[in-house]
Amino acid sequence: MKITIGAAQIKPTLGNVEANLQTAELVIEQAKSKGVNLLVFPELGLTGYYLRDMVPVVAMHDEHPVISRMIEHSRNLSLAFGYVEESPDHKFYNSALYVEDGRIVHRHRKVYLPTYGMFDELRYFASGDSVSAFNTKFGRMGILICEDVWHLSTGCILSADGADVMIHLASSPARGMKAEARLDIYDTWENLNRTYASSFCCYVVFVNRVGCEDGLTFWGGSEIIDPDCGLAGKAKYLDEDLLVTDIDTDKIRRARMYTPVRRDERLHLTLKELHRIASRRNKDCQEPT
């Protein structure tokens, strides 16, 4: 199956949900004109990233008019997008929705909230507690949000759960300039994306944002990596862009024939050893010092 995927590398306006919806709708129209089947937006693309005390102000529940508009647009093409979710019990999550045919197909709440260096997400957001793949009309997929990707266990879970396409939403700021004026973070993310693609024999759709917020510069560089670790498509660094790339799911079959790591994965061994390690750690925590 061939799928046309769009990566919406946008520049959200911090805290202005209505303006960001207008931006999203413009990109959706562009994507429709290019025959895109699935359009992916970055982490917190509807709200901006460095929200801090604005989190409750921009949070949205499933019936919020902005969410309803995005769901309605999914009657024309499938969408994956990031936003601040308010749960029925008024917790706030850094979340992503996958919507198609006018309905919510899957919700992912960011599991790993960075609280180090320039990051302070755990102060404002609740942590998600699940990682799972889901069925779409284009096959089985999984979504991870930024810091989730840095914990390779999440990719292992999605792979074991049958994901053929892994969608990585990010709001990654620029840091670590090299002598040749190339940022270290470019290489780090590009290596991560290729590690996922090659290790799990899947497509990786990485969508990062651009723009500046409170001294942070977001670097873009969205990309789509195929199961052979090849570059299927690459967006610009530091500038807004709409990357449109055709992927072929037959490549997944070929990659898994030549490198059958999913077939040979010994989940029972992994579970046994993780249980042993968790039991030991729990015992160590309980022992008096």
Sequence and secondary structure as in RCSB ss.txt:
>XXXX:A:sequence
MKITIGAAQIKPTLGNVEANLQTAELVIEQAKSKGVNLLVFPELGLTGYYLRDMVPVVAMHDEHPVISRMIEHSR
NLSLAFGYVEESPDHKFYNSALYVEDGRIVHRHRKVYLPTYGMFDELRYFASGDSVSAFNTKFGRMGILICEDVW
HLSTGCILSADGADVMIHLASSPARGMKAEARLDIYDTWENLNRTYASSFCCYVVFVNRVGCEDGLTFWGGSEII
DPDCGLAGKAKYLDEDLLVTDIDTDKIRRARMYTPVRRDERLHLTLKELHRIASRRNKDCQEPT
>XXXX:A:secstr
 EEEEEEEE    TT HHHHHHHHHHHHHHHHHTT SEEE  TTTTT S  GGGHHHH B TTSHHHHHHHHHTT
TSEEEEEEEEE TT  EEEEEEEEETTEEEEEEE S    STT  GGGT         EEETTEEEEEEEGGGGG
SHHHHHHHHHTT SEEEEEE  B   B TTS BHHHHHHHHHHHHHHHHHT EEEEEE EEEETTEEEEB  EEE
 TTS EEEE  BSS EEEEEEEETHHHHHHHHHS HHHH  HHHHHHHHHHHHHHHHHHHHS  
